[in-house]
Amino acid sequence: DAGVLVAEGNISTGDHIGKVHWGRAISKEEVMGSTSHYITRYPEGYVSPDDPEANVSIAKGTLEGGLTWNLTKAGTLTVSGEGAMPDFSSTGEQPWNENSSQIRKIVIGNGVTNIGSCAFWNCGVLSAEISSSVTTIGDSAFRQCQNLSSVTISQGVETIGQNAFRACTSLTSIALPASIGEVGSAAFFQCTELTTATFAPGSRQVKMGDNIFTRCYYLMSVKLPK
């Protein structure tokens, strides 16, 4: 649904010649658009989105403040309800920590107003969908999600905290909506595969922290707000 995770990939052209990438994620769009042929081997315990039991819950709970979360067999973690997610001080405080490696996709439902600090730090997620009701993505929210290759941030998100997507080493592009008013320090620090970053045109003045794109070695195009 989101893409594929490459256990080992030899790239024979360009700057990567002779290199091996371990645990590199490739988005569905990239696979369908530029791959001539491929052989897949699913990870142990993988459940296809087309499987009859794909939507069966394997873990769920209630967060402080009343939001609920549910993780399915196919690896979709959905946070639902009305209000803000709590902040966490470490990965060990995440209620889904024991299942973090099984998370393939994160869906932040309409009604959720912010994503808490450290919420998905070091999770195995491949893609994330953030609804327009979210105004804040907390500090280190998606930090070191090394397989995260696709993020959809809807119009309505206003603040991205410091280190929010730090060391998301499979993220290849990011598009930020016109509602963005602040991007914290090191928000995309060490996103080593990031090639493009685009801020949508808008009337807001945008405050940008230090080192946002430091160590983004392949970043070729950045479109900043007016």
MIPA-987149 format. One record per residue (C-alpha): x, y, z; residue in one letter. Coordinates in steps of 0.25 Angstrom, whole numbers, padded with zeros to 4 digits, always signed. Example, Ala and Ser with C-alpha at 12.3 -4.5 7.8 and 13.67 -1.06 7.14 Angstrom:
MIPA-987149
+0049-0018+0031A +0055-0004+0029S 
***
This chain:
MIPA-987149
+0000+0000+0000D +0011+0010+0004A +0023+0004-0003G +0034-0006-0001V +0046-0008+0008L +0059-0012+0001V +0067-0022+0009A +0079-0020+0000E +0079-0011-0013G +0091-0010-0022N +0090+0002-0030I +0099+0002-0043S +0098+0016-0048T +0101+0030-0044G +0107+0035-0031D +0102+0022-0024H +0111+0013-0032I +0116+0001-0025G +0108+0004-0012K +0099-0005-0004V +0087+0001+0004H +0082-0007+0016W +0067-0005+0020G +0064+0006+0009R +0050+0009+0007A +0044+0012-0007I +0031+0019-0009S +0020+0012-0017K +0021+0024-0027E +0035+0022-0029E +0034+0007-0031V +0022+0008-0041M +0029+0020-0048G +0043+0016-0050S +0046+0002-0047T +0048-0008-0059S +0046-0021-0051H +0047-0025-0037Y +0046-0038-0028I +0039-0036-0014T +0041-0044-0001R +0031-0040+0009Y +0036-0038+0024P +0032-0049+0034E +0018-0047+0038G +0014-0038+0027Y -0001-0037+0024V -0005-0031+0011S -0016-0020+0011P -0024-0029+0002D -0024-0040+0013D -0038-0043+0019P -0032-0041+0033E -0024-0028+0029A -0033-0019+0038N -0033-0029+0050V -0028-0021+0062S -0015-0026+0068I -0013-0015+0079A -0022-0003+0083K -0023+0006+0095G -0027+0020+0100T -0017+0032+0101L -0017+0042+0113E -0028+0052+0109G -0037+0042+0102G -0032+0039+0088L -0032+0025+0084T -0022+0017+0076W -0023+0004+0068N -0013-0004+0061L -0017-0014+0050T -0011-0027+0045K -0007-0020+0032A +0001-0010+0040G -0008+0002+0040T -0008+0010+0053L -0020+0020+0054T -0021+0031+0064V -0035+0035+0066S -0044+0045+0074G -0045+0059+0078E -0033+0067+0084G -0018+0067+0086A -0009+0055+0087M +0000+0055+0100P +0015+0057+0099D +0024+0046+0102F +0038+0047+0107S +0044+0035+0101S +0041+0023+0092T +0038+0015+0104G +0026+0023+0108E +0019+0021+0094Q +0007+0012+0097P +0010+0005+0083W +0025+0003+0087N +0024-0013+0087E +0018-0013+0073N +0026-0001+0067S +0033-0010+0057S +0020-0015+0052Q +0015-0001+0048I +0014+0001+0033R +0005+0013+0032K +0001+0024+0042I -0013+0031+0040V -0016+0043+0049I -0031+0044+0048G -0039+0057+0047N -0041+0063+0060G -0027+0061+0066V -0021+0074+0068T -0007+0071+0070N +0003+0060+0069I +0011+0059+0083G +0026+0060+0084S +0033+0047+0082C +0020+0040+0078A +0026+0031+0067F +0041+0033+0069W +0048+0021+0063N +0036+0013+0058C +0036+0005+0046G +0026+0013+0039V +0027+0014+0023L +0016+0025+0021S +0008+0035+0029A -0005+0043+0027E -0007+0055+0035I -0021+0061+0035S -0025+0076+0033S -0029+0077+0048S -0015+0075+0053V -0009+0089+0056T +0004+0084+0062T +0014+0073+0060I +0022+0072+0073G +0037+0071+0075D +0044+0058+0070S +0030+0053+0066A +0035+0044+0055F +0050+0045+0058R +0058+0034+0053Q +0047+0027+0046C +0057+0021+0036Q +0047+0014+0027N +0038+0026+0025L +0038+0030+0011S +0024+0037+0009S +0018+0048+0017V +0005+0055+0014T +0003+0068+0022I -0011+0074+0020S -0014+0089+0020Q -0017+0093+0034G -0003+0089+0040V +0003+0101+0046E +0015+0097+0054T +0026+0086+0052I +0034+0084+0064G +0049+0083+0065Q +0055+0070+0061N +0041+0065+0056A +0046+0057+0044F +0061+0057+0048R +0069+0045+0042A +0057+0040+0034C +0067+0034+0024T +0057+0029+0014S +0049+0042+0012L +0051+0047-0002T +0042+0059-0003S +0034+0068+0006I +0022+0077+0003A +0018+0087+0013L +0004+0094+0013P +0002+0109+0013A -0003+0108+0027S +0011+0106+0032I +0016+0117+0041G +0028+0111+0048E +0038+0100+0045V +0047+0096+0057G +0062+0095+0058S +0067+0082+0051A +0053+0078+0046A +0059+0070+0034F +0073+0069+0039F +0081+0057+0034Q +0069+0053+0024C +0080+0048+0015T +0071+0044+0003E +0063+0056+0003L +0064+0063-0011T +0053+0073-0011T +0046+0082-0001A +0034+0091-0004T +0026+0101+0004F +0013+0104-0003A +0011+0119-0006P +0003+0126+0005G +0001+0140+0012S +0007+0135+0026R +0021+0139+0030Q +0029+0126+0033V +0039+0125+0045K +0050+0115+0041M +0059+0109+0052G +0074+0106+0050D +0080+0094+0043N +0066+0090+0037I +0073+0083+0025F +0087+0081+0030T +0093+0068+0025R +0083+0066+0014C +0094+0063+0005Y +0085+0060-0008Y +0075+0072-0006L +0075+0079-0020M +0062+0088-0019S +0056+0096-0008V +0044+0105-0010K +0043+0115+0001L +0031+0123+0005P +0030+0137-0001K 
***
